[in-house]
Amino acid sequence: MNNRERFLAALKLGQPDRVPIFDLGFNEESILNVGKQFTSDLPPLKPMLDCTIEELVKLFGVQIKFTRELDLDAMNTVFFTGRKRIPGSKDLAQDRYGIVYKVSKHGEPFPVDGPVKEPGDLKKFKAMIPDHADFALLQYVRGTLPERVVLLTLPGTFRFSWSVMGAMERLLLNYVINPNFCLELARITTDFAKAVVEVAIKEGAEVIIVEGDLAFKNNTLMSPDQYRKFIKPFHREIVETAHKQGIPIIKHTDGNIWPILDDLLEVGFDGIHPIQPQSMDIKEVKERLKGKACVLGNIDCTYLLPFGTKEDVVESVKDTIRKVAPGGGYILTSSNSIHPGCKGENVVAMFEAARKYGIYPIQV
């Protein structure tokens, strides 16, 4: 099997020749941490919004290089929204939709303010329409890695809604005190998400990932009833938008999602990522999802990849493959993303071990 066939076979619940491997996210520093295991020709470390076009091309060229060197089966791309530094501010940036982000060298920019605070703001909030410039990375990777699956990750209804409000707690509070406002906002952000999905597919995305955590370590961020009222029907629309064009769609969320896992299956998500090991047992999840959705995950990026030894990583990969790879319907990734704290050599060890021990039939 080639890389594309292998990844899509597992996502469609089949058993490929070996366990597919990829990861949801690499930021600037983690790209360099992994890339330096294969090349010394690296761009300077700086936030993407400060990079020149030449530096961005070089940065993603490094990621493409180790994608090939490690024989990853797919590469994820992100949805850009034109973030620019706010003049006079040390660490704030704003995108074309009015969302203000705090920029940090430790991870992705985080929303801290937005154009919608109350119902009256919806009337003056400009319609969210995706710009083709938002898909520049997707276009670049699609043209550079034709042999691999290219994914696009976008915030879904929940993440988009709280981002334009500038804080998750604002949205969750309004679930209680102003539910109609939340439903109106969900309508706007869902229509935007559906438009993003449609453009992404036209630009060559073969798989869509809906990000936006719905849970923390011990429980969901909202009650199951609130999920079913404010998010689930809108998730269903986004999934149907992808499925109408024959494109699979994955839900990413950290935390304990046992209370709403069946809801995610009912919505129609083709895969669930990343099954956080501090919250859920991936073997139990595989048993629940068998014949319904693909399991993606869950090599620990909280402790193991940042602080463990390469030998520890290999043992974890072997154990995870032993538990959930038999029968197919499994794709190996980290338990969230490759963040700056992850050791480059451990990331390499994870993927190399997966290639070695993930050959079907599984004999670990």
N, C-alpha and C positions, 0 to 999 in steps of 0.2 A: 504494500500500500504506500501511496505517497502521503505527504503531510496533510494535505487537504482531505483526502479520503479518510484518513485515520481519525482526524478530529471530528468530522461531520458524522462518521459512523458511530462514534461513542455518544455524541450529542443526540443521535437518533436512537439511542439505547442498544446499539449493536456492539458486537465484540470485534474490534479491529485486530491488527497483527501485534500491536503493543499499546500500552497505556499512553494516550496522548499527553503532551506536556505543554504548558504555557503559563503566563501569569497575567493577572488583571492590570497591574500597574507598576511602572518604574518612574521615579521622578528624576530630576536633573542629577542629583548626587548619586542615586543608586544606579543610574545608567553608567556613570563613570566608575563606580565601585566594581561593577561586574565587567565593564568594558576593559578596564586595565588588566584583567586576567588574560586578555587576548591581544591588546595593542597598546602602544605608548603614544599613539597619535590621537590625543584627546583635546577637545575644546576646553576653554576655561570654565570653571564652575561658577555659574551665576543663574538667577531665576530666568525662566524662559521669556518673560515679558521684557527683560533687559537685553536679551540676545539679539544680535544682528541676524539677518536671514542666513548668512554664511555660517554663523555659529550654530543656528538651529539645524541646518542641514547636516553639519558635522556631528552634532549631538545625536540626532536620530540615525545618522549613518553608523555610529557606534552601536546603537541598539540593534540595528539591522544586522550588523556584523556578528554580534554574539547570538542573535536569533538563529543565524545560519550555523555558527560554530557549535552551538549546543543542540542543534537540530530541533528547535522548538517548532511545534506544529502550527502555531498561530501567533499573530501579534495583535494586541489591542491598540486602538487609537482613541483619542479623547476629542471631545467637542469643545472647540474654542469659542469664546464669546467676545473677543476684542478687548481683553483687559489691558488697561494702561495705567501707569503710575499717576496718582493724584498730585499735581504740582504742590510743592511745599510740604508734602507728607513724607515721613521717613519710611513707613511700612504699609501704606494703603494703596490699593488700586481699585479701579472701577471699570465695569464692562459696559457694553453698549445698551444693556437693559437696565442700567442704574444700580446694579448690585455692587456694593462696596466690599472688598476683600482685605483681610490682613495677610500680608506676605511674610512668609517665614522660610528660613533655609532648612527647616526641619520637616517640611511636607508641603502639600498642596495649599494654595491660597484658600482662606476660610472666610465665608460670608459673615460680616459683622454689621451690615446696615443695608437697607433696601428701599425701594420706592413705594412700597405698600405697607401701611401700618394699620389702616382702618378701612371700613367699607367705602367711604368717600374717595379714597385714593384710587379705587378701581376705575372710576370714571375718567380720570386723567392719566391712568397708566396706559402707555402706548401698547398697541397690540404687539405681541411677541412673534416675530417672523424670522426664521433662521436665515442667516446670511451665508452665501456659498463660501466665504472666507473662513467660516467656522469649521469647514471640513478639509482644510489644507493638509493636515497630517494624514487623514484618511486617503486623500488623493495621492499623496506622495508615497505612502507605504503600499497602496494598491498597485502602483506602477512599478515599485521596486521589488516587491515580494510576490510575484504572480503565482508562485508555487505553493503559497501558504494561505490559510484562512485569515482574513483581515476582519477584525471586529470593531464595532464602534460602541463606546460607552456613553450614555447620556443620563443626566439626572431625571428621575421620573416625577410623577405628580407630587409626592411628598417632599422630595429634595428641592425641586423647583419652587414649590410654594413657600417653604420656610426660607429659602434663599432670598426671594424677592421681598420677604418681610425682614430679612436681616438677622433672624434668630429663630432657632427651632422652638424655643419655649414660647415665643409669641404665637406661633401657629397652634401649638398644643393647648395653650390657654384659650384661644378662640374656638377650639373644638367644643369647649364647654360653654363659653359666654356668648358666642356669636356663630353658631353652626352654619347659618345661611351664607354668611360672609365667606367662610372656609370653602363651602361648596361652589360659590361663584369663582373664587380664586382657583380652585381645583379644575374648574371648567377651562379657564384660561391657560393654565400651565399644562393641562393634558392635551389641549389642542396644539399647543406648541410642541410638546413631546412627540405627538403623532406626525407633525410636519417634519420634525427632525428625522424621525425614522424613515419617512418617505424619501427625503433628500439623500440620506445616508445610503439607502439601498440603491438609488440611482447612481451614486458615486462609487459603488462597488463593495459596500459592506455586506458580508455574507452571514454575519451573526450580530445581533444587537444585545447589549447588556444594559439593564436598567439598574442604576446604582441608587444609593439613598438608604442608609441603615434604618431598619424598622425596630431594632431591639438593642438592648445593652446586654451585659454579661448574664444577668439573672432573669430578665423578662422583656416583654415587648415595650416599646416607648409609649404606645397608646394601648388602650384596652382592645381586645379582639372586636368588640362591637364598634368601636370607633374606626378601626381599620376597615371593617365591612361597610361602614357608612361613607367615610371620607376618602378612602383610597382604593378599595377593592374594585368597584365598578369602573373606575378610571384606569386602573391597571389592566382590566379586561379589554378596554378599548385600545390601549397601546399594544397589547399582545395581538389582538385581532388585526391591527394595522400591519404588523410584521407578517403574520401568518397568511394574510390575503395575498402576499407577494412571495410566499413560499420560504420565508426567512425565519429561522429559529431565534428564540429570544430567551435570555437568561436573567434571573433576578439575583442581584448581589445584595446581601445584607449580613452584617455581623450580628452576633448576639444569639440569645435564646429565642428562636422563632417557633418553638414547638406549638404555642397557642394558636398560631396562624399558618402553620405549614400546610395543612390541608386546604386552606383558602388559596394559598399561592398555587397549589396544584389545580384547584378548580378554575382559577383564572386562566390557566393554560401555559404557564411558563415551562419551557423545555428543559431548563436546567436551574439548579439552585447552587449558589456559590456564597461563601467558601466553607460553611459548616465550622464555625469557630470552635476549636477544641476545648477552650475553657468553658463553653456553654452547652455543647451538644456532642454526642458520640456519633462519629461518622458512620460506624457500622450500623447503628440503629436507624440513622437517617437513610442509609442505602436500602435497608429492608423496607422502610416506609415508602420510599420513592420507586422501588423496583417496578418496572413496567410503566411508570408514569412520567418520570423526569430523570435527567442525568444529574449525577452528583459531581461537583467540582470542588476540590480542596485537598487536604487542609493541613499542609506541613507548617508547623507553628512558626509564625514570624514575630511573636511577642518575646519569646526567650530563646528558642532553639536556633533560629537563623542568626540572630544578633550575637548570642553568647555561647552557643554550643560548639562542640568540635565537629570536624568533618565526619568523624566516625559516628557521632551522635546523630547527625543528619542522615547518614546512610541507613542507620538502624531504624529511624523513624519512617523513612521512605519505604523500607522493606515491610515494616509492620503495617503501614497504611495500605500498601498494595495487597498484602496478604488478606486484609480485612474486607476491602471493598472492590478490588479490581475484578475478581472472578465473575464471569458472566457479562462483562462489559458495562456500558453505561456509566463510565467513570473517566474523569480527566483530572490529572494531578496538577495542582497549583499550590501556592502558599496559602496560609490561612487568612490572608487579606490581600497583601501586595508586597512588593519588594521595596521597602521604605529605606531611608538613609542609614538606619541602624543595622541593617542586615549586612553581614560580612559577604563580600564578593565571592570568596572562596567557598563559603557555605552554600551560596546560591548555585554555584557551578556544581558542587557535590550533589545537591538535591536533584538537579536535572540529569546529571550523569548516572546517578544511582537509579533513577526512574527508567532511563533507557536500558540499563543493564538488567534490572529485575522485573520490569514491567512487560516482558515478552509473554504473549499468550501461546499455549496455556500456562497460567501462572504456576510457577514451581518454587516460590520463595518458601 
